[in-house]
Amino acid sequence: MEGGLHDREPDFPNWIVKAIGNWEEEADQVNALTFKLNHEKPWAEIYKNWKNGFLRFLELGNEISERNLLDGDRYPWLKGYSLAFILVASYDHHQEHIEKLTNWLQKYEES
């Protein structure tokens, strides 16, 4: 979203780029590395970091014009996808995880 707002290619986190060559195609490796780097941190810290980052992501999306959000040809690094697609994909990704977390919590509470 920052790349779209500032009309430049995005800057990706160095810890991902350096550790995983083709990180955009290797979700399992990214997830494993994320877990490795964060699993011992307190839940409050992890939640705060996620919440702040996700709210910033949404705020940036709100600052981009509707025309630019919907234009799939505007941002070459998205290879034909629009920023609106990225927003929807992020929502879907969060829905997938919330469902898994909710199911896990229900099983945990039952035991």
N, C-alpha and C positions, 0 to 999 in steps of 0.2 A: 504494500500500500504506500509506503514511503517513496518507493521508486516511481510509482504512478503519480503521486502528488507532486513530486519534484521533477517529473519528466526525465528520469534517468534510470539506468539499470539498478536493481536493488543490491544492497550490500548484505550478504549472508554471513551468519556467525562463523568466525574463524574456527571454532572448535569442531564444527561439522565439516567445513570445507577441507581442512587439513587432515582430518582423521579418516574421511570416507571419500574416495575419489569421485564416484558418481552418485553422490548422496541423494540427488533428486529421484533416483530410480531405486534406491536401496532403503526403503522404509524400515525393514526389519533391523538393519544395521543401525540406522539412526535411532530407532526406539531402544535398542540394546545399549547404545552408547549413552543416550539420555538417562536411562535407568541407572547405569553404572555410575554416572556422575552425580546423580541426585537422590538415590534411594536411601541414603543415610541422613539426609537433611530433614529437619522437622516439617511436619505437614503444614503448619501455619506459614512457613517460609515458601514452600512450594506453591501453596494456594495463592499467596499474595503475589508471587512472581507471575503465575499464570494469569490471575485476574487483571493485574496491571497491564500485562502484555496484550491480553485479549481485548480489553477495553480500548487500549491505544490503537489496535488494529481496526476496531470498529469506528473509532473517532476519525482515523485517517480516511477510511472509506467514505465517511459522511462529508469530508472536506473535498472530495473529488466530484466533479460535475457528473451528472447522470450520463451525458453524452460520452465522456471519457470512460466511465465505468462500463458502459455497454459496448464500446468499440473494440472488437476483437483484433483489429489490425493496428491499433495505436501503439501497443507496447511489444516490440519484436521479441523480447525475451520470454513472452508468454506463448509464443508459437501459435498464434491464432485464437487463443483463449482471451476472454475479457477479464477485467478486474471483478466484474460482477460474478463471473463464474468462480473466481477465487473465493469471494465472500460466501457464496452458496456452498462450495466444497468445504470450506472451513466449518460452516454450520453442520453439514452432514457428518463431518469427521467428529465433531463434538457430540452429536447425537449418538453416533456409534459407540463412543466411549462412555457416555452417560448411561446408556442402556446396559453395557457390560458392568459398569460400576454398581448400578442399581441392583442388577441380578446378583452380583457378588455380595453386596450388603444384605440382601434378603436371605441368602443362604447362610451368611455369617450370623445373622440374628436368630435364625431357626436352630442353629446348633448350640 
